[in-house]
Amino acid sequence: MTPPVRLLVACALAALALGLAAASAQQPGGRITGVVLLGGSGPLAEPLTVQLIVLGEGGVQSAQEATTEAGRFAFDVEADADLSYVVRGVYDGVQYLTPPVLLSPELPTAEVELVVYATTTEPPALSVDRTTVTVLRLDRANAQIVFLREDEVRNPGDRVFVGDEEGVTLRIPLPDGTLVAEAGGEGDSRVEGGTLAVGTALRPGVTTVVSRYVVGYDRARDAYALRVTAPLPTDQMEVSVPTRFADEIRPLAGSAVVGERDESGEPSTVVGHEGAAGPGESVTVLLDGLAGRNTPNPLTGTTGAAVAVVLALAIIAGGAVALHLTGRRVAA
């Protein structure tokens, strides 16, 4: 064997050794096992394809799939503390996610449960534990107000309510002067008969339905009465308005100031419904003096609420439809 040939062989062996070492270093080293449970009846008997989503600092890094056997599944993964793992499954048309799982070299394994449910189109006795409305932005130049609504809807049944014959699970009454309405969830959302018809699948227990609105007000009157109406029997209703948005924030009939809130240095007045609310009852707050005699900036928003917008729109991105009631839209 001539020297050049010996050199080539040596280089090839060295490269092979380095490749084997690199492959060895990239071995998963971690393992996530779990079970898919059908409600309270035990492991899901039929095979189901589940997906493991790998999340890193930049978002989704990768994904892999497995099919359950007797409800069980397993994934080999990296035991990397900088990554988190979410198991996703779709059963009977409804998506389910586990809480994020964290692994590390010291704790390289985890066991998770993914609970799925049968579905129904028969409406259960739905109610709302709490409705929270947060006023996010005041656009004085266009005489518009942006706010976020969160309804914590309780389903007392043991099946996922996927909607009536039109696929609607909840109809939220629109506030006066609505220009834009949008909601999040697996199903469609649309404006229909003075309501925002929402197709979010309502799972057993509590599902938070997030919706966002842009309303217009009369600049000449320099005031707006924000009316938030209960779509279902509701235990608690609150509206939070940054105090600097108006010269006066005053509750109207059936409503009362229930406190002050300070989020990220933004003082807000909280107005609530007096006691539980029946369907069609409202909490109403008058925002008087919107021209900003106390605040000259024509466009103002809240820092803390901006975070809420990002979170809400992340939810909405899963399947929302923006409903333009006029040709003009205000971005949050």
C-alpha positions as CSV (number, residue, x, y, z in Angstrom):
1,M,0.0,0.0,0.0
2,T,1.6,3.3,-1.1
3,P,1.8,6.2,1.3
4,P,-1.0,8.2,-0.4
5,V,-3.3,5.2,-0.2
6,R,-2.5,4.7,3.5
7,L,-3.2,8.4,4.1
8,L,-6.6,8.2,2.4
9,V,-7.5,5.2,4.5
10,A,-6.4,6.9,7.7
11,C,-8.5,10.0,6.8
12,A,-11.5,7.8,6.0
13,L,-11.2,6.0,9.3
14,A,-10.8,9.2,11.2
15,A,-13.9,10.7,9.5
16,L,-15.9,7.5,10.3
17,A,-14.8,7.7,13.9
18,L,-15.9,11.4,14.1
19,G,-19.2,10.6,12.4
20,L,-19.9,7.8,14.9
21,A,-19.0,10.0,17.8
22,A,-21.3,12.8,16.5
23,A,-24.1,10.3,16.0
24,S,-23.5,9.0,19.5
25,A,-23.6,12.5,20.9
26,Q,-26.9,13.1,19.2
27,Q,-28.7,10.0,20.6
28,P,-32.0,11.0,22.1
29,G,-31.3,10.0,25.7
30,G,-34.8,10.9,26.8
31,R,-38.2,9.2,26.5
32,I,-41.8,10.4,26.8
33,T,-44.4,7.8,27.4
34,G,-48.1,8.2,27.9
35,V,-51.7,7.0,27.6
36,V,-54.8,8.4,25.8
37,L,-57.8,8.2,28.1
38,L,-61.4,8.3,26.8
39,G,-63.1,10.6,29.4
40,G,-63.4,8.6,32.7
41,S,-63.7,5.2,31.0
42,G,-60.1,4.2,30.8
43,P,-57.5,3.9,27.9
44,L,-58.8,4.5,24.4
45,A,-59.2,1.1,22.8
46,E,-59.0,2.2,19.1
47,P,-55.7,3.2,17.6
48,L,-55.1,7.0,17.5
49,T,-52.3,8.9,15.8
50,V,-50.7,11.3,18.3
51,Q,-48.1,13.9,17.5
52,L,-45.2,15.1,19.6
53,I,-44.4,18.8,19.0
54,V,-40.9,20.0,20.0
55,L,-40.8,23.6,21.1
56,G,-37.6,25.7,21.5
57,E,-36.7,29.3,21.8
58,G,-37.6,30.0,18.2
59,G,-40.9,28.2,18.3
60,V,-41.7,24.8,16.8
61,Q,-38.5,22.9,16.2
62,S,-39.8,19.6,14.9
63,A,-42.5,17.0,15.3
64,Q,-43.0,13.3,15.2
65,E,-45.9,10.9,15.2
66,A,-46.9,7.6,16.8
67,T,-49.9,5.4,16.8
68,T,-51.3,4.2,20.1
69,E,-51.7,0.6,21.0
70,A,-54.3,-0.1,23.7
71,G,-54.1,3.7,24.3
72,R,-50.4,3.8,25.0
73,F,-47.6,5.7,23.1
74,A,-43.9,6.5,23.4
75,F,-41.5,8.9,21.9
76,D,-37.6,8.9,22.1
77,V,-36.4,12.5,22.4
78,E,-33.5,14.7,23.5
79,A,-33.3,15.2,27.3
80,D,-32.6,18.9,26.7
81,A,-33.6,21.4,29.3
82,D,-33.9,24.1,26.6
83,L,-36.7,22.2,24.8
84,S,-40.3,21.5,25.8
85,Y,-42.6,18.9,24.4
86,V,-46.4,18.9,23.8
87,V,-48.4,15.8,22.8
88,R,-51.3,16.6,20.4
89,G,-54.1,14.4,19.4
90,V,-57.3,14.9,17.3
91,Y,-60.2,12.7,18.4
92,D,-63.7,12.8,16.7
93,G,-62.6,16.1,15.1
94,V,-61.6,17.9,18.3
95,Q,-58.0,18.8,19.1
96,Y,-56.4,18.0,22.5
97,L,-53.0,19.1,23.9
98,T,-51.1,18.0,27.0
99,P,-49.4,20.6,29.2
100,P,-45.7,21.2,28.1
101,V,-43.2,18.6,29.3
102,L,-39.7,19.5,30.3
103,L,-36.8,17.0,30.4
104,S,-33.2,17.3,31.4
105,P,-30.2,14.9,31.6
106,E,-31.0,14.5,35.3
107,L,-34.7,13.8,34.6
108,P,-34.7,12.2,31.1
109,T,-38.2,10.6,31.2
110,A,-41.8,11.6,31.7
111,E,-45.2,10.1,31.6
112,V,-48.2,12.0,30.4
113,E,-52.0,11.6,30.0
114,L,-54.0,12.9,27.0
115,V,-57.7,12.9,27.9
116,V,-60.1,12.9,25.0
117,Y,-63.9,12.9,24.9
118,A,-66.8,11.8,22.8
119,T,-68.7,14.6,21.1
120,T,-72.3,15.7,21.1
121,T,-74.5,18.2,19.2
122,E,-77.1,18.2,21.9
123,P,-76.4,21.4,24.0
124,P,-75.8,20.7,27.7
125,A,-76.8,23.1,30.5
126,L,-74.0,25.5,29.7
127,S,-73.2,28.5,32.0
128,V,-70.4,31.0,32.4
129,D,-68.3,31.2,35.5
130,R,-66.8,34.6,34.7
131,T,-66.8,37.1,31.9
132,T,-63.9,39.6,31.9
133,V,-63.7,42.5,29.5
134,T,-60.4,44.5,29.2
135,V,-60.4,47.8,27.3
136,L,-57.1,47.7,25.4
137,R,-56.8,50.7,23.1
138,L,-58.4,54.0,22.4
139,D,-58.0,55.5,19.0
140,R,-59.2,59.1,19.3
141,A,-58.3,60.0,15.7
142,N,-60.8,57.4,14.3
143,A,-63.2,57.4,17.3
144,Q,-62.7,53.7,18.0
145,I,-62.2,51.5,21.0
146,V,-60.6,48.0,21.1
147,F,-61.3,45.5,23.8
148,L,-60.9,41.9,24.7
149,R,-63.6,39.6,26.1
150,E,-63.0,36.3,27.9
151,D,-65.9,34.0,28.8
152,E,-65.1,31.0,31.0
153,V,-67.8,28.6,29.8
154,R,-68.7,25.7,31.9
155,N,-69.9,22.4,30.3
156,P,-71.3,20.1,33.1
157,G,-71.6,17.1,30.8
158,D,-69.1,14.3,29.9
159,R,-69.0,15.0,26.2
160,V,-67.5,17.8,24.1
161,F,-70.3,20.1,22.8
162,V,-69.4,20.7,19.1
163,G,-72.3,22.9,18.2
164,D,-75.8,22.8,16.9
165,E,-76.8,22.0,13.3
166,E,-75.0,25.2,12.2
167,G,-71.8,24.3,14.2
168,V,-72.4,27.1,16.7
169,T,-71.6,26.5,20.4
170,L,-72.0,30.0,21.8
171,R,-73.7,33.2,20.6
172,I,-72.2,36.4,22.2
173,P,-74.3,39.5,22.0
174,L,-72.4,42.3,20.1
175,P,-71.8,45.7,21.9
176,D,-73.2,48.8,20.3
177,G,-71.3,50.3,17.4
178,T,-69.4,47.1,16.6
179,L,-67.1,47.5,13.6
180,V,-65.0,44.3,13.9
181,A,-65.6,41.1,15.9
182,E,-63.4,38.0,15.9
183,A,-63.1,34.9,18.1
184,G,-60.9,31.9,18.5
185,G,-61.5,28.2,18.5
186,E,-61.5,25.1,16.3
187,G,-64.7,26.1,14.5
188,D,-65.9,29.0,12.4
189,S,-67.0,32.3,13.9
190,R,-69.2,34.9,12.3
191,V,-71.5,37.8,12.9
192,E,-75.1,36.6,12.9
193,G,-78.3,38.4,14.0
194,G,-76.6,40.8,16.4
195,T,-74.4,38.2,17.9
196,L,-70.9,36.8,17.4
197,A,-71.6,33.1,16.6
198,V,-68.7,31.1,17.9
199,G,-67.8,27.5,16.9
200,T,-65.3,26.8,19.7
201,A,-65.6,23.2,20.9
202,L,-66.7,23.3,24.6
203,R,-65.0,20.5,26.5
204,P,-66.3,19.1,29.8
205,G,-65.3,21.5,32.6
206,V,-64.4,25.1,31.7
207,T,-63.3,26.3,28.2
208,T,-62.3,30.0,27.9
209,V,-63.7,31.6,24.8
210,V,-61.7,34.6,23.7
211,S,-63.1,37.3,21.5
212,R,-62.0,40.7,20.4
213,Y,-63.9,43.8,19.3
214,V,-63.5,47.2,17.7
215,V,-66.3,49.6,18.3
216,G,-67.0,53.1,17.1
217,Y,-68.3,56.0,19.2
218,D,-69.8,59.4,18.5
219,R,-67.0,61.9,18.6
220,A,-69.5,64.8,18.9
221,R,-71.0,63.2,22.0
222,D,-67.5,62.4,23.3
223,A,-68.8,59.3,25.2
224,Y,-69.5,55.6,24.8
225,A,-71.6,53.2,26.9
226,L,-69.9,49.8,26.8
227,R,-72.5,47.2,27.4
228,V,-71.4,43.6,28.0
229,T,-74.3,41.2,27.8
230,A,-74.4,37.6,29.2
231,P,-75.2,34.9,26.6
232,L,-75.8,32.3,29.4
233,P,-76.4,32.3,33.1
234,T,-73.2,34.0,34.4
235,D,-71.8,34.1,37.9
236,Q,-69.6,37.1,37.5
237,M,-69.1,39.9,35.0
238,E,-66.4,42.6,35.0
239,V,-65.2,45.4,32.8
240,S,-61.7,46.9,33.3
241,V,-61.0,50.4,31.8
242,P,-57.7,52.3,32.1
243,T,-58.6,55.4,34.1
244,R,-56.7,57.7,31.7
245,F,-58.9,56.8,28.7
246,A,-61.8,59.0,29.8
247,D,-62.5,61.9,32.1
248,E,-65.1,59.9,33.9
249,I,-65.8,56.1,34.1
250,R,-69.2,55.6,35.5
251,P,-71.3,52.4,36.0
252,L,-74.9,52.6,34.7
253,A,-78.0,50.8,36.0
254,G,-77.4,47.3,37.4
255,S,-73.6,47.9,37.6
256,A,-71.2,49.1,40.2
257,V,-67.5,49.9,40.7
258,V,-66.0,46.8,42.2
259,G,-62.4,47.9,42.5
260,E,-59.3,49.4,41.0
261,R,-56.6,47.4,39.2
262,D,-53.0,48.3,38.4
263,E,-51.4,46.2,35.6
264,S,-47.8,47.0,34.7
265,G,-48.3,50.5,36.1
266,E,-51.6,51.1,34.3
267,P,-54.3,52.0,36.8
268,S,-57.8,50.8,35.8
269,T,-61.3,51.1,37.1
270,V,-63.2,47.8,37.3
271,V,-67.0,47.8,36.9
272,G,-69.0,44.7,37.6
273,H,-72.6,43.4,37.4
274,E,-74.4,43.5,40.8
275,G,-74.6,39.8,41.5
276,A,-75.1,36.9,39.1
277,A,-76.5,37.7,35.6
278,G,-79.1,35.9,33.7
279,P,-79.1,35.5,29.9
280,G,-79.5,39.0,28.3
281,E,-78.5,40.9,31.4
282,S,-75.6,43.3,31.1
283,V,-72.9,45.2,32.9
284,T,-72.7,48.7,31.5
285,V,-70.0,51.3,32.0
286,L,-70.1,54.9,30.6
287,L,-66.8,56.3,29.3
288,D,-67.4,60.0,29.3
289,G,-64.9,62.6,28.0
290,L,-63.0,60.5,25.5
291,A,-61.5,63.5,23.7
292,G,-58.5,63.3,26.1
293,R,-58.4,66.6,27.8
294,N,-56.3,64.9,30.4
295,T,-54.3,62.9,27.9
296,P,-53.3,64.7,24.7
297,N,-51.9,61.6,22.9
298,P,-54.6,60.7,20.2
299,L,-53.7,57.0,20.2
300,T,-53.3,55.3,23.5
301,G,-53.1,51.7,24.8
302,T,-52.1,49.7,27.8
303,T,-48.8,47.9,28.2
304,G,-50.2,45.1,30.3
305,A,-53.1,44.6,28.0
306,A,-50.8,44.4,25.0
307,V,-49.5,41.1,26.4
308,A,-53.1,39.9,26.7
309,V,-53.7,40.8,23.0
310,V,-50.7,38.7,22.0
311,L,-51.9,35.8,24.0
312,A,-55.4,36.2,22.8
313,L,-54.5,36.4,19.1
314,A,-52.2,33.4,19.6
315,I,-55.4,31.5,20.5
316,I,-57.4,33.2,17.8
317,A,-54.7,32.2,15.2
318,G,-55.9,28.5,15.7
319,G,-59.0,29.2,13.6
320,A,-60.4,32.6,13.9
321,V,-62.2,34.6,11.3
322,A,-62.0,38.4,11.4
323,L,-65.4,39.8,10.7
324,H,-65.3,43.2,9.1
325,L,-68.6,45.0,9.6
326,T,-67.1,48.0,7.8
327,G,-64.3,48.5,5.4
328,R,-62.0,49.8,8.1
329,R,-60.1,47.7,10.5
330,V,-58.0,48.8,13.5
331,A,-55.0,46.5,14.4
332,A,-54.5,45.8,18.0
